[in-house]
Amino acid sequence: MRSNSLGNGTAGMSVKDILRENKADLVKKWFEAVLETYHEESRAPMRRREAQFANPVGFNLAQGLEGLFDGLLQGMMPADVATHLDAMVRIRAVQDFAPSRAVSFIFQLKRIIREVLPPERLGDPASAGEIREMDDAIDDLALYAFDLYMRCRETVYDIKAKEAQSATFRLLQQAKILTERKE
């Protein structure tokens, strides 16, 4: 079921103009779609996204999604919006998400855009090119997010490997000390 919130006053507007005009609604829907990837008991606290220090995950998600959306509308390259994306990807990289699920929130924007656009715009050949450009930009953003995610995971694994190596070294040191004391 479509939740189209637009009237008939969009005939002369570009797709980006329509999206820009409905930014608040789109970002809110996108935020809710991202929350759906979390366990139900985690969602309510994350909805309080204004509290930066009391709820850093919700705050970073809300800020990041808004920044990403603005960047997409301005035609920025993924590297240009990396600061917005980085915080969200770092959070999801240390949580219990499969890589595909960790970055899937970006693809959800395609569906949300189509829910907001008037049906006549979706079937309009003139709008098809704009929609395809937006889809391509979202795909590029998702690929960039996946690269960021993998770098974060590599860092996590490096830290874990160093911790294991350090723990092993300490155990070996303790064993040597114990051996020396017995003699």
Backbone bond lengths (Angstrom), bond angles and torsions (degrees), N, CA, C in turn:
res aa  C-N    CA-C-N  psi(-1)  N-CA   C-N-CA  omega(-1)  CA-C   N-CA-C  phi
1 M - - - 1.440 - - 1.516 109.09 -
2 R 1.319 116.72 132.28 1.456 122.37 -179.13 1.519 109.39 -80.01
3 S 1.312 115.19 140.86 1.458 119.74 176.11 1.519 108.92 -112.76
4 N 1.321 116.30 43.96 1.440 122.55 -177.05 1.517 110.29 -59.83
5 S 1.318 116.40 124.26 1.456 120.77 -176.52 1.518 111.57 -108.54
6 L 1.332 117.56 12.58 1.451 120.58 -174.99 1.513 111.67 -104.45
7 G 1.302 114.20 149.54 1.455 120.62 176.18 1.517 110.02 -91.82
8 N 1.321 116.26 -161.23 1.459 121.72 -178.18 1.522 112.17 -87.24
9 G 1.300 119.97 1.17 1.454 122.51 -176.84 1.514 114.33 -80.47
10 T 1.305 119.08 22.08 1.463 121.36 -175.97 1.517 112.71 -108.05
11 A 1.323 118.07 6.64 1.467 121.44 -172.98 1.521 113.14 -57.87
12 G 1.323 118.99 -43.88 1.461 120.99 -177.33 1.513 114.50 -90.95
13 M 1.316 117.67 2.26 1.467 121.39 -175.61 1.524 111.19 -91.28
14 S 1.338 115.41 148.45 1.464 119.66 172.56 1.529 108.29 -75.80
15 V 1.304 115.38 164.54 1.468 120.13 178.07 1.530 109.53 -60.30
16 K 1.319 116.78 -43.03 1.476 119.27 179.48 1.516 111.48 -62.90
17 D 1.339 117.55 -37.32 1.465 120.54 177.61 1.525 110.76 -63.56
18 I 1.318 116.19 -41.80 1.467 120.66 178.36 1.532 109.40 -62.56
19 L 1.319 116.30 -44.32 1.464 120.25 -179.81 1.528 110.59 -66.17
20 R 1.318 116.66 -41.26 1.465 121.27 179.04 1.531 109.99 -61.59
21 E 1.326 116.59 -42.77 1.464 121.45 -179.67 1.532 111.47 -64.61
22 N 1.320 116.70 -28.46 1.469 121.88 -177.43 1.527 112.59 -109.19
23 K 1.310 115.96 24.27 1.466 122.16 -175.50 1.532 112.33 -54.70
24 A 1.320 117.08 -49.25 1.468 119.75 -176.29 1.529 111.25 -58.05
25 D 1.321 116.63 -44.96 1.467 121.15 179.95 1.527 111.05 -66.03
26 L 1.331 116.72 -43.26 1.466 121.04 -179.96 1.524 111.85 -63.39
27 V 1.321 116.54 -47.29 1.469 119.78 -178.52 1.524 110.33 -65.37
28 K 1.324 117.19 -37.50 1.471 120.29 177.46 1.530 110.53 -62.90
29 K 1.338 116.50 -45.44 1.467 119.98 178.25 1.525 111.11 -63.80
30 W 1.312 116.56 -38.93 1.463 121.03 178.95 1.526 109.84 -64.78
31 F 1.321 116.66 -43.50 1.465 121.18 178.07 1.527 110.15 -58.85
32 E 1.332 116.69 -45.10 1.467 120.62 179.36 1.534 110.77 -64.04
33 A 1.326 116.85 -37.70 1.467 120.31 178.32 1.530 110.45 -65.13
34 V 1.327 117.08 -37.62 1.471 120.27 177.62 1.523 109.40 -67.09
35 L 1.314 117.19 -41.46 1.470 120.01 179.16 1.522 111.83 -60.87
36 E 1.312 117.15 -30.30 1.467 121.21 179.09 1.533 111.75 -63.54
37 T 1.326 118.16 -18.39 1.464 120.39 178.53 1.526 111.85 -79.50
38 Y 1.328 116.83 -10.28 1.462 121.93 179.47 1.523 110.52 -98.51
39 H 1.332 115.50 162.76 1.463 120.86 176.20 1.524 108.93 -62.98
40 E 1.302 115.27 148.46 1.460 121.15 -174.80 1.532 112.68 -55.42
41 E 1.321 117.16 -40.67 1.465 119.85 -177.45 1.534 112.55 -69.42
42 S 1.316 117.44 -17.63 1.467 121.39 178.95 1.518 112.84 -86.63
43 R 1.315 117.41 -19.28 1.469 121.40 -171.87 1.525 113.61 -68.83
44 A 1.315 117.39 -45.23 1.471 120.33 -175.23 1.528 111.91 -58.32
45 P 1.329 118.99 -49.15 1.472 117.48 178.71 1.530 113.02 -62.72
46 M 1.326 117.94 -32.53 1.463 120.33 -178.73 1.519 112.28 -71.82
47 R 1.312 117.02 -21.78 1.465 119.87 178.96 1.527 111.27 -67.51
48 R 1.320 116.87 -22.22 1.470 120.11 175.76 1.526 107.50 -82.42
49 R 1.307 115.45 73.95 1.458 122.28 -170.37 1.516 114.14 -85.63
50 E 1.333 117.86 -3.22 1.460 120.11 -179.58 1.532 111.65 -79.49
51 A 1.308 117.40 -23.42 1.463 122.21 -174.93 1.526 110.27 -86.68
52 Q 1.321 116.19 94.31 1.455 121.13 -174.93 1.524 112.76 -60.00
53 F 1.320 117.32 -42.02 1.462 119.18 -175.37 1.519 112.62 -92.89
54 A 1.321 117.58 -30.30 1.464 120.59 177.86 1.524 110.85 -76.43
55 N 1.328 117.51 -27.91 1.456 121.70 -177.77 1.527 109.44 -141.50
56 P 1.326 117.43 71.50 1.466 119.36 -176.42 1.528 113.75 -64.52
57 V 1.316 118.89 -31.14 1.463 120.60 -179.54 1.523 109.91 -67.66
58 G 1.324 117.37 -52.22 1.461 120.79 179.11 1.517 111.79 -61.10
59 F 1.319 116.47 -42.14 1.465 120.80 179.90 1.527 111.07 -62.42
60 N 1.332 116.92 -48.79 1.467 120.33 -179.28 1.523 112.11 -65.17
61 L 1.326 117.02 -36.73 1.461 119.94 176.49 1.529 110.80 -63.55
62 A 1.314 116.68 -48.40 1.468 120.58 -178.30 1.526 111.10 -62.43
63 Q 1.327 116.52 -47.35 1.466 120.45 179.97 1.523 111.19 -64.74
64 G 1.320 115.59 -42.84 1.456 120.37 -178.37 1.521 112.97 -64.56
65 L 1.324 116.76 -43.97 1.462 120.14 -179.64 1.522 111.24 -63.68
66 E 1.314 116.01 -41.03 1.468 119.10 178.46 1.530 110.80 -64.28
67 G 1.324 116.60 -42.91 1.464 120.58 177.93 1.523 112.23 -64.27
68 L 1.322 116.78 -40.94 1.470 120.55 177.81 1.528 110.93 -63.99
69 F 1.318 115.64 -43.46 1.464 119.53 -179.56 1.527 110.35 -62.46
70 D 1.331 116.94 -45.56 1.463 120.35 177.16 1.520 110.75 -58.86
71 G 1.319 116.73 -43.77 1.457 121.24 179.65 1.517 112.71 -62.12
72 L 1.321 116.55 -40.81 1.461 120.54 177.63 1.525 111.02 -63.40
73 L 1.334 116.57 -42.12 1.461 120.06 -179.73 1.530 111.78 -67.21
74 Q 1.318 115.91 -30.43 1.469 120.24 -179.33 1.519 112.01 -86.66
75 G 1.326 117.07 -2.98 1.456 120.57 178.93 1.517 113.83 75.51
76 M 1.323 116.68 23.16 1.464 120.54 179.69 1.519 111.02 -70.10
77 M 1.308 115.02 150.66 1.455 121.46 175.48 1.530 108.47 -76.62
78 P 1.331 117.81 155.76 1.473 119.50 -179.67 1.532 113.59 -52.96
79 A 1.314 117.79 -38.05 1.467 119.81 -179.66 1.530 111.39 -64.10
80 D 1.339 116.85 -27.15 1.463 120.94 -179.89 1.523 112.63 -72.13
81 V 1.310 117.06 -23.24 1.469 120.76 179.76 1.529 110.81 -109.63
82 A 1.314 115.58 18.42 1.471 120.62 -175.88 1.523 112.63 -59.35
83 T 1.324 118.55 -34.29 1.460 119.24 -178.96 1.528 111.02 -63.45
84 H 1.321 116.78 -37.29 1.469 119.91 178.60 1.524 110.69 -71.14
85 L 1.298 115.24 -41.49 1.457 120.79 -177.21 1.525 111.92 -72.94
86 D 1.323 116.14 -37.66 1.455 121.70 -175.16 1.527 112.65 -57.74
87 A 1.325 116.62 -46.57 1.468 119.31 -178.21 1.528 111.44 -61.53
88 M 1.328 116.13 -42.00 1.470 119.31 -179.16 1.524 111.55 -68.70
89 V 1.315 116.38 -42.46 1.463 120.50 -177.86 1.528 110.34 -67.66
90 R 1.337 117.35 -40.00 1.473 119.96 177.57 1.526 111.41 -58.64
91 I 1.326 115.45 -43.66 1.468 120.12 179.03 1.526 109.78 -60.91
92 R 1.320 116.72 -47.78 1.460 120.72 -175.78 1.533 111.66 -72.34
93 A 1.335 117.29 -23.19 1.465 120.55 179.77 1.535 111.77 -72.20
94 V 1.322 117.32 -27.19 1.466 119.30 179.51 1.523 111.62 -96.66
95 Q 1.324 116.85 -4.32 1.458 120.54 176.08 1.523 108.65 -91.06
96 D 1.300 115.14 173.94 1.460 120.89 -174.95 1.526 111.29 -86.89
97 F 1.339 116.39 65.94 1.455 121.91 178.71 1.521 109.69 -117.11
98 A 1.316 115.62 141.44 1.467 119.96 168.53 1.526 106.39 -69.44
99 P 1.324 118.80 152.09 1.473 120.28 -178.54 1.522 113.13 -53.41
100 S 1.314 117.42 -43.18 1.470 119.89 -178.76 1.526 111.27 -63.42
101 R 1.303 116.15 -39.85 1.466 120.45 -179.51 1.527 111.70 -73.82
102 A 1.318 116.61 -30.98 1.464 120.84 -178.98 1.522 111.86 -63.76
103 V 1.322 117.17 -34.99 1.469 119.97 -178.45 1.529 112.51 -105.60
104 S 1.311 118.19 0.42 1.469 121.22 -177.08 1.523 112.47 -63.67
105 F 1.321 117.27 -22.43 1.466 119.66 -178.55 1.527 112.01 -59.93
106 I 1.306 117.40 -25.90 1.463 120.43 179.92 1.525 110.11 -68.93
107 F 1.316 116.74 -43.11 1.467 120.32 179.75 1.524 112.71 -64.83
108 Q 1.314 117.47 -25.14 1.465 120.62 -179.79 1.523 112.07 -61.36
109 L 1.319 116.30 -24.07 1.460 119.88 -179.96 1.526 111.55 -63.04
110 K 1.320 117.90 -31.86 1.472 120.18 178.68 1.532 110.85 -59.60
111 R 1.315 115.99 -47.40 1.463 120.65 179.59 1.519 110.77 -63.64
112 I 1.309 117.02 -42.00 1.464 121.48 -177.74 1.528 110.24 -65.10
113 I 1.307 117.40 -40.68 1.463 120.97 177.34 1.524 110.15 -60.03
114 R 1.316 116.13 -44.26 1.462 119.88 -179.25 1.522 112.65 -67.65
115 E 1.323 117.18 -27.49 1.462 120.48 176.56 1.521 111.39 -71.33
116 V 1.317 116.93 -30.32 1.459 121.25 -175.87 1.525 112.41 -88.94
117 L 1.323 116.89 -32.88 1.463 119.32 -179.92 1.521 110.95 -67.21
118 P 1.331 117.11 141.27 1.472 119.56 176.68 1.526 110.43 -62.12
119 P 1.312 118.08 144.65 1.473 120.85 -178.14 1.527 113.32 -54.72
120 E 1.338 117.09 -36.87 1.457 119.08 -179.34 1.532 111.94 -65.66
121 R 1.335 117.10 -26.22 1.466 120.39 177.47 1.524 111.06 -75.01
122 L 1.317 116.51 -33.26 1.458 120.16 -179.92 1.525 111.53 -67.03
123 G 1.323 116.99 -31.97 1.457 120.68 -179.79 1.517 113.32 -94.28
124 D 1.313 117.30 -1.90 1.459 122.14 -176.86 1.528 111.02 -80.59
125 P 1.347 118.30 121.61 1.472 120.31 179.68 1.523 112.89 -59.32
126 A 1.335 117.59 -31.98 1.464 120.06 179.08 1.531 111.07 -67.05
127 S 1.320 116.92 -34.30 1.466 120.99 179.66 1.523 112.08 -81.48
128 A 1.329 116.95 -21.38 1.468 120.80 -175.85 1.521 111.58 -57.78
129 G 1.328 117.21 -40.67 1.462 120.56 179.57 1.517 111.91 -64.17
130 E 1.336 116.70 -41.86 1.467 120.91 178.57 1.525 111.03 -65.30
131 I 1.325 115.68 -41.52 1.468 119.91 179.70 1.530 109.86 -65.77
132 R 1.327 115.91 -41.38 1.474 119.95 178.03 1.528 110.77 -62.91
133 E 1.334 118.02 -40.64 1.466 121.37 176.88 1.522 110.98 -61.18
134 M 1.335 116.11 -42.58 1.462 120.29 178.99 1.535 109.71 -65.51
135 D 1.329 117.19 -41.91 1.469 120.43 177.39 1.526 110.91 -60.89
136 D 1.331 116.67 -43.01 1.471 120.29 179.04 1.526 111.08 -62.96
137 A 1.327 116.75 -40.96 1.471 120.53 178.88 1.526 110.36 -64.53
138 I 1.323 116.82 -38.76 1.467 120.94 178.46 1.529 109.83 -66.64
139 D 1.328 117.24 -41.36 1.468 120.91 177.13 1.528 110.89 -61.53
140 D 1.335 116.99 -43.97 1.470 120.87 178.11 1.525 110.89 -61.40
141 L 1.320 115.49 -40.53 1.463 120.37 178.62 1.527 110.66 -63.55
142 A 1.324 116.93 -41.06 1.469 121.29 179.08 1.526 111.00 -64.44
143 L 1.320 117.17 -41.28 1.464 120.07 178.13 1.529 111.10 -64.16
144 Y 1.316 115.94 -41.42 1.456 120.23 177.64 1.535 110.10 -64.11
145 A 1.333 115.99 -40.97 1.469 120.65 177.97 1.522 110.95 -61.81
146 F 1.323 116.56 -38.66 1.456 119.75 179.02 1.532 110.49 -64.50
147 D 1.334 117.02 -41.08 1.463 120.47 176.23 1.531 110.94 -60.51
148 L 1.331 116.29 -45.07 1.466 120.21 177.43 1.522 110.91 -60.94
149 Y 1.318 116.05 -43.82 1.460 121.41 -179.62 1.533 109.83 -59.10
150 M 1.317 116.49 -46.50 1.464 119.76 -178.09 1.528 111.11 -64.62
151 R 1.331 117.77 -38.78 1.471 119.84 176.39 1.520 110.90 -62.69
152 C 1.325 116.31 -40.71 1.469 120.10 178.34 1.525 110.69 -64.51
153 R 1.320 116.94 -43.37 1.461 120.31 179.23 1.522 111.12 -64.16
154 E 1.327 117.09 -39.46 1.462 120.22 176.76 1.521 110.46 -60.15
155 T 1.317 116.36 -41.28 1.468 120.70 178.29 1.519 110.37 -63.46
156 V 1.325 116.97 -43.55 1.467 121.21 178.49 1.528 110.06 -60.34
157 Y 1.332 116.96 -45.35 1.466 120.38 -179.69 1.528 111.50 -66.98
158 D 1.325 117.81 -36.50 1.467 120.84 176.21 1.523 110.53 -62.67
159 I 1.318 116.33 -43.69 1.464 120.46 178.90 1.523 110.39 -62.62
160 K 1.331 116.81 -44.07 1.464 120.26 178.91 1.527 111.29 -63.30
161 A 1.327 117.08 -40.65 1.470 120.57 179.51 1.521 110.42 -64.82
162 K 1.329 117.54 -41.88 1.466 121.15 179.20 1.523 110.78 -66.05
163 E 1.327 116.82 -38.67 1.464 120.62 177.30 1.529 110.32 -64.12
164 A 1.318 117.50 -42.96 1.470 121.00 178.66 1.525 110.43 -64.44
165 Q 1.319 115.96 -41.33 1.459 120.23 178.80 1.528 110.55 -64.10
166 S 1.307 116.39 -42.43 1.462 121.10 179.27 1.528 111.21 -64.89
167 A 1.332 116.49 -42.65 1.467 120.49 179.34 1.525 110.49 -64.09
168 T 1.323 116.38 -41.06 1.465 120.65 178.35 1.521 110.14 -63.39
169 F 1.319 116.93 -42.97 1.454 121.29 179.42 1.525 110.70 -61.56
170 R 1.353 115.84 -44.07 1.475 119.07 178.98 1.529 111.28 -62.81
171 L 1.322 117.15 -40.20 1.465 120.37 178.14 1.525 110.98 -63.38
172 L 1.328 116.57 -42.18 1.462 120.04 177.97 1.523 110.83 -65.11
173 Q 1.328 116.42 -39.92 1.465 119.48 176.76 1.518 110.90 -61.36
174 Q 1.337 115.77 -44.83 1.459 119.34 -179.96 1.519 111.04 -64.09
175 A 1.294 117.86 -38.51 1.464 120.65 179.20 1.524 109.86 -64.02
176 K 1.313 117.33 -40.19 1.458 120.92 179.53 1.530 110.30 -66.06
177 I 1.310 116.31 -41.01 1.468 120.17 178.77 1.506 109.79 -63.52
178 L 1.297 118.05 -43.38 1.449 121.64 179.73 1.518 111.02 -63.26
179 T 1.334 116.42 -39.78 1.454 120.80 179.20 1.518 110.06 -64.74
180 E 1.321 118.04 -42.16 1.460 121.37 -178.94 1.516 111.39 -66.47
181 R 1.279 118.72 -36.53 1.460 122.10 -178.35 1.518 111.30 -69.06
182 K 1.341 118.72 -33.63 1.457 121.53 -179.86 1.508 110.51 -68.40
183 E 1.312 116.05 -32.82 1.470 118.35 -177.62 1.470 108.70 -78.53
